[in-house]
Amino acid sequence: MRGPAFSVVLFVFGVASVAGSAIGGRLADARPVASTRAATALFMVVPAALWASGVVGAPLLGAALLALSGASFSVLAVLTALAVLRRVDDAHAETGNALHSITFQVGILGGSAVGSLCYRLGQLDLIPVVTAVSGAVALLIALAVGRAFGPRSGDPVAQDPPGAAATSRRK
């Protein structure tokens, strides 16, 4: 896509990213471990589908997938940030938050560097594939240490049955 259509796609990507951030907070309260795993799986599957949409020449599907990619990344950023804040004591909350932010920024920097390299090599179609591979690595980590994304064992939310946190907020 080029011209005004590309601007619209980027706008929709931004709106989806903001929506993903809002959704991430809700998911972190209701089902933090399952939500983190699902968001990580989306971070792997959506770029692969985006690549496939380019192969078959489906730009509208690709635009929708790009928006979903922004939303899933934002959900994942919020879920992992809140997991960090659940794991550190109040005295270290700022440090934990800063380290999480730095880690995400390094990841974004690394992704930008790889994207730039793909561009310089004339291999733009590889960017979603590389993203999907990094998503697969992240999914393996989320599956291996999934409990780290949930509440601490002493937290009240951890004592509630599944879904109880969402029910108690509605009351």
N, C-alpha and C positions, 0 to 999 in steps of 0.2 A: 504494500500500500504506500501511496505517496500523497503529498500535498495535504489538503484539508482532511481527507479520510484518515491519514496517519495521525493528525492532531486529535481527531475524535477518538481513535483507538487509545492514544496515550491518556486522554482525559478519562475515558472509561476505566483504564488500568488504574489510574490514581484514585478514582471513586471506589473501585473494588478493593484497593489496598486499604483505604480508610475504613470501609465496611468490614474488611477482614480483621482489622485491629479491634473494632467494637465487638465483633463476634468472638474473637479470641479471649477476651475477658470473661464473657459468659461461659464459654466452654471450659476455661480454666477453673471456674468455680464448680461447674456441674460434673464434669468427667475429665479431669486433667490428663490422666495417663492415656486413655483411649483417644481423646482429642488430639494429643500430641502425636500419637502414632498415625492417626488418620490424616492429620495435616502434613506429616512427613511423607506419607504414602502419596498424597496429592502432589507434593513437591517433586516426587519422582515421576508419577504417571502423567501429569499435565504437560511437562516439557516434552515427553516422548510423544504424546498425542499432538502437541504443537508441531513437532518435527514431521509427523505423519501427515498432518494437514497441509504442510508445505509440499511434501512429496506428491500428494494427490491433487494439489492445486485448489485448495478450499480456503480462500483468504478470510471469508466471514467466520468460518469455524475457527480458523487460526486466531482471529481477533478476539472471539469469545474465550478461547483457551488462554490467550495472553492475559485477559482480565482475571480469569480464574487463577492463573499463576500468581498475579499480584495479590489476590485475596489470600491464597494459601500461604504465601510467604509471610504476609502480615500476621495471619493467625499463628503461624509457627514462631514468629518473633515474639509475640505477646505471650504465648504459652511457655516458651523457654525462659523469658524474662521473669514471669511470675513464679516459675519453678525455682529459679535462683533465689528470688526473694523469700520463698517459703523455706529454703534450706539454710539461710544465714540468720544469725541472731540480729536483733535490732541495731546493735552497735556496729555491725558490719554490713548493713543493708546498702549503704551508699557505695561501698567498695564492691560488693557483689554486683550491684546494678551497673557500675562503671565497667567492671570486667566483662560482664555480659555484652554491654554495648560495644566495647572494644573488640571483642571476639566477633560479633556480627559485622562490624565495620571492616575487620580484616578479611572476613569471608566475602563481603561485597567487593572489597578491593581486589582480592584474588580472582573473583568471578569477572570483574571488569578487565583485569589483565589478560585472562584467558580469552575473553570476548574480543579484546583488542588484537590479540595474536591471531585468532581465527579470522578477523577482518583483514589483517595485513596479509594473511596467507590466502585470502579469497575463499575462505571456507565458512561463511556465515551460517550455512545450514547445519554446521556441527555444534553451534552454541546450545540449542535445546538438548542435543544428545549429551553433551558434557554436563549440562545442568541435571539431566535425568540421572546420570551416573553419580553425581554428587548427592542427589536426592536418595539414591539407593544406599550410599554409604551412611547418610544421615538416618535412614530408616533402620538399617542394621543396628546403629547405635541406640536409637529409640526403642527398638525391640529388646536389646540387651540390657539396657538400664532404665526401662520404662518406669519402674516404681519411683525413680528419682524425680519424676515430673508430678507426682501426686503430693498430697498433703503430708506433713510430718505425722508420725504415728500418734503424737499427743494432741494434734489439732482436733477441734470439735468436728470439722467436716469429715475427717478420716473415720470418725466413729459412726457417722450416719450411713444408712443403707444406700445403695446406688440410687440416684435420682432424688434423694431426700433434700439435698442442697437446693436444687431447682424448685422443689415444692415449697420449701420454707421461705424462699424469696417471694413467692406469689402471695403469701398470706399477709 
